[in-house]
């Protein structure tokens, strides 16, 4: 099994699943890095991964062992979302904290 990261899941069996999931994850990552906002349907069509697997790969990319990447999500309408893999050095904006007694300083 070497030093490669391990996938999660109750039904995951390394000997059965790793050689399918790792190339799938790499295809999803590469496609997302080369494109902007992408729906699961578009990602599935481009990579050959079923939509559920493409969605799982996006979740995996958020995990530390698979790169700890930020995957942004945007509502497109009618229950459809698009996803964007942010650059590796991306830092999510932090909202400024407002003091609980802000009104005393007016």
N, C-alpha and C positions, 0 to 999 in steps of 0.2 A: 504494500500500500504506500510505501515511501513517505515523502513529505507533502504530498498534495493535500489540499483542504478536503474535508469530508462534508458531504451534503447531509441534511437533516431529514427527519420524517419518520413516522411510525413504521411505514412500509419500505423504507430505504434499505436496500441490501447492496453493499459496496460492489461485490463481485458481479452482480446483475445490472446495476444501474449506473455506476460511475462512468463507464465508457460511452454511455448515451448522454448523460447529463453534462459532463464537462465540455465536450465539443458544442453542445447546444448552448451552454452558458457563454462560451467564447464567441459563437456566432451572434448571439443576442447583444453582447457587449460591443463587438465590432460594429454591428449595424447601428446601434444607438450612438456610438461615438462619431459615426459618419453622417448622422441625420439629426434633425432638430426635433420637433414634436411629432410623435408617432403613436398611433392607436395600436391596441393589441392585435387587431385584425391585420393591420399593415405589417406589424412585426412578425406575426405568424406567417403571412404570405412570403415575406422576404427571407425568413430563416428556415422555413419548413417545420418549425416547432408548433405544436398545437397551442392555441391561445392560452390554455391553463398553464402549460409549461413555460411559455414566454412570460406570463405574469409571475410565475414562481422564480424564473431567472432574474427578473427585475428585483424581486424581493431579496434574492441571494446577493445581488450586487451591492445591496445596502449593508450587508454583514461585513464585519471586520475581516474575516477570513477570506472573503472574496473581493476585497478592495475598499470596503467602507465608503462607497460612493453615494452621492446624493442623487436620487431619482425624483424629479419634480413631477407633479401631476396637475393637469389643467382640465377643467370640465368643459366639454365641447357641446353639451346639450343632449337631451333625450336619453340620459343615462350613459352616455359615451364619454370616456376620458382619453386624453392623450398624455404621453409620458416623455420626459426628456432626461437624458443622462447628463448631469452637469459635469464640467471639467474636474479632473482629479483634485485640483487645488481650490475648488469652490468652497466658499464659506457661506453658510446660510445667513441672511441678514438677521440681526438681533434687534428686536423692538426695544426702544428705550424704556426703562422702568420709570414709572411715575410714582412719586412718593404718595403714600396714603393720605398725607396731610397737605397735599398740594395747594388746597384752597387757602391755607393759612399764610401763604407766601405771596398772595395777590395784593 
